[in-house]
Amino acid sequence: MTVAVTATRAPEQRPAHRDGNVLRWLGAYTASMVGDSVYYMALAWAATRTGTASQAGFVLAAGSVPRAVLMLGGGVLADRFGPRRLVIGSDAARCLVVLGLAGALMFTSPALWMLIAVALVFGAVDALFLPAVGALPPRITTAGQLARIQGLRGLATRTANVVGAPLGGVAVALGGPVLAFAAAGVLFAVSLPLLVCVRIAPLPDQAGAESPGTAWRELADGVRHIRRHPLLGPLVLVLAVSELGFAGPLNLGLILLAKERGWGVSGMGWIVAAFGIGAGAAALLLAVRGRLPRAGLIMCLTVLVGAVAAGALAYVPSLPLAAAVGAAVGLFAGLGGALCGALMQSATDPAYLGRVTSVSTLFTHAVAPISYPVTGAAVATWGTAPVFAAGAALGGVGAVTGLIVTRLRRAELPG
């Protein structure tokens, strides 16, 4: 895989942050992620103003169902039709759906059925968009630049988190949900011409890949590829276990911890901001360095340190110290996650990129949130400290599993 892709791109050999093709992809990805944040802010605002708290929660959760159910199918389609085509089509669909909702709200008040319908469609389109956008980096640059692209992608995500919510809030304040949904649709529209201009390398011949058949056969082929691969199988296992350990405590658990300690919403905001700064620093490190030696070992160790830091959050005595620990969690867990993504993409045969990405995305965007109700029930029964400790232990199990697997511990990123 590496030789074939490098041969296609050999005349340029540019670092990712100086490659116009990568920068077009990055600009499109950033605009789309900011649009996502604005969309969710607008949806949350409209839902809370239209129905009860429980109804608003149902609206916000509605999109997760088709996203989880269809995610693996999205990976199959990304490999069958190409990730670029699927990214452009799904981004265009998101643009039309959100702009259509903004247009409808100019003539009528938001209704719960309308918001639920849009959330369901948006979630279904996300199931196509997420595997495809994750499968694009190995097709637009050399294998040696994948770690740098993961860093740039992390910076784009942090930018969207910082810019998107305030932008959505300003749009809601100035023009209500109509302006907010319209702003999200415009951001999706901005990403489209950039995506159209992105060039991707052709797939090399895949002697080991099975010929296309039914969608189910292709999906099973992709799962077998992960299971039989000496590096991909352990990587997916580490990702799945560690995500289950991090997701509940660092999302719902953090809200309950701030409430228990009397830190309030502003205190939780400081911890979340510190986490974002740490994760942004990790992304910047990869974007600048481009490659870290002994990537497999560093990935496992940083996930382990991040898990310990996450568990320590429930035991720190003050808000400033909690923010400092949050920054450490963001730094180490963010670096481990980015290295995991780069290793996964560099190890995957190009013909399977969409399906492998869909499996990893399923754990990060669909399976991990299942831990939220479990976290809430556990905190109500035992309190925050034992729950954070259990999450840290689970994340640590994932990291130690990676350290035990020799092939993963010694894995290196392409030079």
C-alpha positions as CSV (number, residue, x, y, z in Angstrom):
1,M,0.0,0.0,0.0
2,T,2.7,2.5,1.0
3,V,4.8,1.9,-2.1
4,A,1.8,2.3,-4.4
5,V,0.5,5.5,-2.9
6,T,3.9,7.0,-2.6
7,A,4.6,6.3,-6.2
8,T,1.4,8.2,-7.2
9,R,2.4,11.2,-5.2
10,A,6.2,11.0,-5.6
11,P,6.7,14.2,-7.7
12,E,5.4,16.4,-4.8
13,Q,6.7,14.9,-1.6
14,R,5.4,17.9,0.3
15,P,4.7,18.0,4.1
16,A,0.9,17.8,4.6
17,H,0.7,21.4,5.9
18,R,2.3,22.7,2.7
19,D,0.3,20.5,0.3
20,G,-2.5,22.4,-1.4
21,N,-4.4,19.2,-1.9
22,V,-4.4,18.4,1.8
23,L,-5.2,22.0,2.7
24,R,-8.3,21.9,0.5
25,W,-9.4,18.8,2.3
26,L,-8.6,20.4,5.7
27,G,-10.5,23.5,4.8
28,A,-13.5,21.5,3.7
29,Y,-13.3,19.3,6.8
30,T,-13.0,22.4,9.1
31,A,-16.0,24.1,7.5
32,S,-18.1,21.0,7.8
33,M,-17.2,20.4,11.5
34,V,-18.0,24.0,12.4
35,G,-21.3,23.6,10.5
36,D,-21.9,20.5,12.6
37,S,-21.4,22.4,15.8
38,V,-23.8,25.2,14.7
39,Y,-26.4,22.7,13.6
40,Y,-26.4,20.9,17.0
41,M,-26.6,24.2,18.8
42,A,-29.6,25.3,16.7
43,L,-31.3,21.9,17.1
44,A,-30.8,21.9,20.8
45,W,-32.2,25.5,21.1
46,A,-35.2,24.7,18.9
47,A,-35.9,21.4,20.8
48,T,-35.8,23.0,24.2
49,R,-38.1,25.8,23.1
50,T,-40.6,23.4,21.4
51,G,-41.0,20.6,23.9
52,T,-40.3,19.4,27.4
53,A,-36.8,18.5,28.7
54,S,-37.4,14.8,28.0
55,Q,-38.7,15.6,24.5
56,A,-35.7,17.8,23.8
57,G,-33.4,14.9,24.9
58,F,-35.3,12.6,22.5
59,V,-34.8,15.0,19.6
60,L,-31.0,15.3,20.3
61,A,-30.7,11.5,20.7
62,A,-32.7,10.6,17.6
63,G,-29.8,11.1,15.2
64,S,-27.6,8.6,17.0
65,V,-29.9,5.6,16.1
66,P,-29.5,5.7,12.3
67,R,-25.8,6.7,12.8
68,A,-25.1,3.6,14.8
69,V,-27.2,1.2,12.7
70,L,-25.9,2.4,9.3
71,M,-22.3,3.2,10.1
72,L,-20.8,-0.1,8.9
73,G,-22.9,0.1,5.7
74,G,-21.4,3.5,5.2
75,G,-17.9,2.0,5.2
76,V,-19.0,-0.6,2.6
77,L,-20.3,2.2,0.3
78,A,-17.1,4.2,0.8
79,D,-15.0,1.3,-0.4
80,R,-17.4,0.5,-3.2
81,F,-17.9,3.9,-4.7
82,G,-14.9,5.8,-3.4
83,P,-14.7,8.0,-0.3
84,R,-14.5,11.3,-2.2
85,R,-17.7,10.7,-4.0
86,L,-19.5,9.7,-0.8
87,V,-18.1,12.7,1.2
88,I,-19.3,15.1,-1.5
89,G,-22.7,13.5,-1.7
90,S,-23.3,13.3,2.0
91,D,-22.1,16.9,2.6
92,A,-24.4,18.1,-0.1
93,A,-27.3,16.2,1.4
94,R,-26.6,17.7,4.9
95,C,-26.5,21.2,3.2
96,L,-29.9,20.7,1.5
97,V,-31.6,19.2,4.6
98,V,-30.5,22.0,6.9
99,L,-31.2,24.8,4.5
100,G,-34.6,23.2,3.8
101,L,-35.4,23.2,7.5
102,A,-34.3,26.9,7.7
103,G,-36.6,27.7,4.8
104,A,-39.5,25.8,6.4
105,L,-39.1,27.6,9.7
106,M,-39.5,31.0,7.9
107,F,-43.1,30.1,7.4
108,T,-44.0,28.0,10.5
109,S,-42.8,27.4,14.1
110,P,-40.6,24.4,14.8
111,A,-42.6,21.2,15.6
112,L,-41.2,18.2,17.4
113,W,-42.0,15.8,14.5
114,M,-40.1,18.2,12.1
115,L,-37.0,18.3,14.4
116,I,-37.0,14.6,14.9
117,A,-37.3,13.9,11.2
118,V,-34.3,16.2,10.4
119,A,-32.3,14.6,13.2
120,L,-33.0,11.1,11.8
121,V,-32.0,12.1,8.3
122,F,-28.9,14.0,9.5
123,G,-27.9,10.9,11.5
124,A,-28.3,8.6,8.5
125,V,-26.2,10.9,6.3
126,D,-23.6,11.1,9.1
127,A,-23.3,7.3,8.8
128,L,-22.1,7.8,5.2
129,F,-20.0,11.0,5.8
130,L,-17.9,9.8,8.8
131,P,-16.4,6.6,7.4
132,A,-15.8,8.3,4.0
133,V,-14.1,11.4,5.5
134,G,-11.9,9.2,7.7
135,A,-10.9,7.1,4.7
136,L,-9.7,10.1,2.6
137,P,-6.3,11.0,4.2
138,P,-4.4,7.9,2.9
139,R,-5.7,8.7,-0.6
140,I,-4.6,12.4,-0.7
141,T,-1.0,12.2,0.7
142,T,1.9,9.9,1.3
143,A,1.9,7.3,4.1
144,G,4.6,9.3,5.9
145,Q,2.3,12.3,6.3
146,L,-0.6,10.4,8.0
147,A,0.4,11.4,11.5
148,R,0.7,15.0,10.5
149,I,-2.8,14.8,8.9
150,Q,-4.1,13.4,12.1
151,G,-2.7,16.3,14.0
152,L,-4.2,18.8,11.5
153,R,-7.5,17.0,11.7
154,G,-7.3,17.3,15.5
155,L,-6.7,21.0,15.3
156,A,-9.7,21.4,12.9
157,T,-11.9,19.5,15.4
158,R,-10.7,21.7,18.3
159,T,-11.3,24.8,16.2
160,A,-14.8,23.7,15.4
161,N,-15.5,23.0,19.1
162,V,-14.2,26.5,20.1
163,V,-15.8,28.4,17.2
164,G,-19.0,26.5,16.4
165,A,-20.9,26.7,19.6
166,P,-20.4,30.5,20.1
167,L,-21.2,31.1,16.4
168,G,-24.4,29.1,16.8
169,G,-25.3,31.0,19.9
170,V,-24.8,34.3,18.1
171,A,-26.9,33.2,15.2
172,V,-29.7,32.1,17.5
173,A,-29.6,35.4,19.4
174,L,-29.7,37.4,16.2
175,G,-32.2,35.5,14.1
176,G,-33.5,32.5,16.1
177,P,-33.3,28.9,14.7
178,V,-33.8,30.1,11.1
179,L,-30.6,32.0,11.0
180,A,-28.7,29.3,13.0
181,F,-29.8,26.5,10.6
182,A,-29.1,28.7,7.6
183,A,-25.6,29.4,8.9
184,A,-24.9,25.7,9.3
185,G,-26.2,25.0,5.8
186,V,-23.9,27.8,4.4
187,L,-20.9,26.2,6.1
188,F,-21.7,22.8,4.6
189,A,-22.0,24.6,1.2
190,V,-18.6,26.2,1.7
191,S,-17.0,22.8,2.1
192,L,-18.4,21.4,-1.2
193,P,-16.3,23.3,-3.8
194,L,-13.2,22.5,-1.7
195,L,-14.0,18.8,-1.7
196,V,-14.7,18.8,-5.5
197,C,-11.1,20.2,-6.0
198,V,-9.5,17.5,-3.8
199,R,-7.5,15.0,-5.9
200,I,-7.2,11.4,-4.7
201,A,-4.7,8.7,-5.7
202,P,-6.1,5.7,-7.5
203,L,-6.3,2.4,-5.6
204,P,-3.5,0.0,-6.3
205,D,-4.3,-3.5,-7.4
206,Q,-5.5,-5.5,-4.4
207,A,-4.6,-9.1,-4.9
208,G,-5.8,-10.2,-1.5
209,A,-9.2,-8.4,-1.6
210,E,-12.2,-10.4,-2.5
211,S,-14.2,-9.4,-5.5
212,P,-17.2,-7.2,-4.8
213,G,-20.4,-9.0,-4.0
214,T,-23.4,-8.2,-1.8
215,A,-23.0,-5.5,0.8
216,W,-23.1,-8.1,3.6
217,R,-20.3,-10.1,1.9
218,E,-18.2,-6.9,1.6
219,L,-18.8,-6.0,5.2
220,A,-17.9,-9.5,6.4
221,D,-14.8,-9.3,4.2
222,G,-13.8,-6.1,6.0
223,V,-14.3,-7.5,9.4
224,R,-12.2,-10.5,8.5
225,H,-9.5,-8.2,7.3
226,I,-9.4,-6.5,10.7
227,R,-9.6,-9.8,12.6
228,R,-6.8,-11.5,10.6
229,H,-4.5,-8.5,10.4
230,P,-1.7,-8.7,13.0
231,L,-1.9,-4.9,13.8
232,L,-5.4,-3.8,13.0
233,G,-7.1,-6.3,15.3
234,P,-5.2,-5.2,18.4
235,L,-5.6,-1.5,17.5
236,V,-9.4,-1.8,17.2
237,L,-9.5,-3.7,20.5
238,V,-7.4,-1.0,22.3
239,L,-9.6,1.7,20.8
240,A,-12.9,0.0,21.8
241,V,-11.9,-0.8,25.4
242,S,-10.3,2.6,26.1
243,E,-13.2,4.5,24.5
244,L,-15.6,2.7,26.8
245,G,-13.5,3.7,29.8
246,F,-13.1,7.4,28.8
247,A,-16.6,8.2,27.3
248,G,-18.9,8.0,30.3
249,P,-16.7,9.7,33.0
250,L,-15.4,12.5,30.7
251,N,-18.9,13.4,29.4
252,L,-21.8,12.7,31.7
253,G,-19.5,11.9,34.7
254,L,-17.9,15.3,34.5
255,I,-21.2,17.1,34.6
256,L,-22.2,15.1,37.7
257,L,-18.8,15.7,39.3
258,A,-19.0,19.5,38.9
259,K,-22.5,19.4,40.4
260,E,-21.3,17.3,43.4
261,R,-18.3,19.5,44.1
262,G,-20.3,22.7,43.7
263,W,-18.1,23.9,40.8
264,G,-21.2,24.7,38.7
265,V,-21.4,25.1,35.0
266,S,-18.6,27.6,34.8
267,G,-16.3,25.2,36.7
268,M,-17.1,22.4,34.3
269,G,-16.5,24.8,31.5
270,W,-13.0,25.5,32.8
271,I,-12.2,21.8,32.9
272,V,-13.6,21.2,29.4
273,A,-11.6,24.1,28.1
274,A,-8.4,22.8,29.7
275,F,-9.1,19.4,28.2
276,G,-9.5,21.1,24.8
277,I,-6.2,23.0,25.2
278,G,-4.4,19.7,26.1
279,A,-5.9,17.9,23.1
280,G,-5.0,20.8,20.9
281,A,-1.4,20.8,22.1
282,A,-1.2,17.1,21.2
283,A,-2.7,17.7,17.7
284,L,-0.2,20.6,17.2
285,L,2.7,18.4,18.2
286,L,1.8,15.8,15.5
287,A,1.1,18.5,12.9
288,V,4.5,20.0,13.5
289,R,6.6,16.9,14.0
290,G,4.8,14.8,11.4
291,R,6.0,11.5,12.9
292,L,7.0,10.2,16.3
293,P,9.3,7.2,16.7
294,R,8.0,4.0,18.4
295,A,4.5,5.2,17.7
296,G,2.9,2.0,19.0
297,L,4.6,2.1,22.3
298,I,4.0,5.9,22.7
299,M,0.3,5.3,21.8
300,C,-0.2,2.7,24.5
301,L,1.7,4.6,27.2
302,T,-0.1,7.9,26.5
303,V,-3.5,6.2,26.7
304,L,-2.4,4.6,30.0
305,V,-1.3,8.0,31.4
306,G,-4.5,9.6,30.1
307,A,-6.6,7.0,31.8
308,V,-4.8,7.5,35.2
309,A,-5.3,11.3,34.8
310,A,-9.0,10.8,34.0
311,G,-9.4,8.7,37.2
312,A,-7.6,11.3,39.2
313,L,-10.2,14.0,38.3
314,A,-12.6,12.7,40.9
315,Y,-10.1,13.0,43.7
316,V,-8.5,16.4,43.2
317,P,-9.4,18.9,45.9
318,S,-9.8,22.1,43.9
319,L,-11.1,23.4,40.6
320,P,-7.7,24.8,39.4
321,L,-6.1,21.4,40.0
322,A,-9.0,19.7,38.2
323,A,-8.4,22.0,35.2
324,A,-4.7,21.1,35.2
325,V,-5.6,17.4,35.3
326,G,-8.1,17.9,32.6
327,A,-5.4,19.4,30.4
328,A,-3.2,16.4,31.0
329,V,-6.1,14.1,30.1
330,G,-6.6,16.0,26.8
331,L,-2.8,16.0,26.0
332,F,-2.1,12.3,26.6
333,A,-5.5,10.8,25.5
334,G,-5.5,13.1,22.5
335,L,-2.0,12.1,21.4
336,G,-2.8,8.4,21.9
337,G,-6.0,8.7,19.9
338,A,-4.3,10.5,17.0
339,L,-1.4,7.9,16.9
340,C,-4.0,5.1,16.9
341,G,-5.7,6.7,13.9
342,A,-2.5,7.2,12.0
343,L,-1.3,3.6,12.7
344,M,-4.7,2.2,11.6
345,Q,-4.7,4.1,8.4
346,S,-1.1,3.3,7.5
347,A,-1.7,-0.5,8.2
348,T,-5.0,-0.8,6.3
349,D,-5.0,-2.0,2.7
350,P,-6.5,0.8,0.6
351,A,-9.4,-1.3,-0.6
352,Y,-10.6,-1.7,3.0
353,L,-10.1,1.9,4.3
354,G,-13.8,2.7,4.4
355,R,-14.8,-0.4,6.2
356,V,-12.0,-0.2,8.7
357,T,-12.8,3.4,9.4
358,S,-16.4,2.6,9.9
359,V,-15.6,0.0,12.5
360,S,-13.4,2.4,14.5
361,T,-15.9,5.3,14.1
362,L,-18.7,3.0,15.3
363,F,-16.9,2.6,18.6
364,T,-16.1,6.3,19.0
365,H,-19.4,7.8,17.8
366,A,-22.0,5.1,18.5
367,V,-20.9,2.3,21.0
368,A,-19.1,4.5,23.5
369,P,-22.2,6.7,24.2
370,I,-24.0,3.5,25.4
371,S,-21.9,4.0,28.6
372,Y,-23.8,7.2,29.5
373,P,-26.8,5.7,31.1
374,V,-24.6,3.1,32.8
375,T,-22.4,6.0,34.1
376,G,-25.5,7.9,35.4
377,A,-26.9,4.9,37.2
378,A,-23.5,4.0,38.7
379,V,-22.9,7.6,40.0
380,A,-26.4,7.6,41.6
381,T,-25.5,4.3,43.4
382,W,-21.8,4.6,44.3
383,G,-20.9,8.3,43.7
384,T,-18.5,9.9,41.2
385,A,-15.1,8.7,42.6
386,P,-15.7,4.9,42.1
387,V,-17.1,5.5,38.7
388,F,-14.1,7.6,37.6
389,A,-11.8,4.9,39.0
390,A,-13.6,2.2,37.2
391,G,-13.4,4.1,33.9
392,A,-9.7,4.7,34.4
393,A,-9.2,1.0,35.1
394,L,-11.1,0.1,31.9
395,G,-9.0,2.6,29.9
396,G,-5.9,1.2,31.4
397,V,-6.9,-2.3,30.5
398,G,-7.1,-1.2,26.8
399,A,-3.6,0.4,27.0
400,V,-2.0,-2.6,28.8
401,T,-3.6,-4.9,26.1
402,G,-1.7,-2.9,23.5
403,L,1.5,-3.2,25.5
404,I,1.2,-6.9,25.7
405,V,0.8,-7.3,21.9
406,T,4.4,-7.3,20.6
407,R,3.5,-6.3,17.1
408,L,1.5,-3.3,18.3
409,R,4.1,-2.3,20.9
410,R,6.8,-2.2,18.2
411,A,4.7,-0.6,15.5
412,E,6.2,2.3,13.6
413,L,4.7,4.9,11.4
414,P,6.0,5.0,7.8
415,G,9.0,7.4,7.4
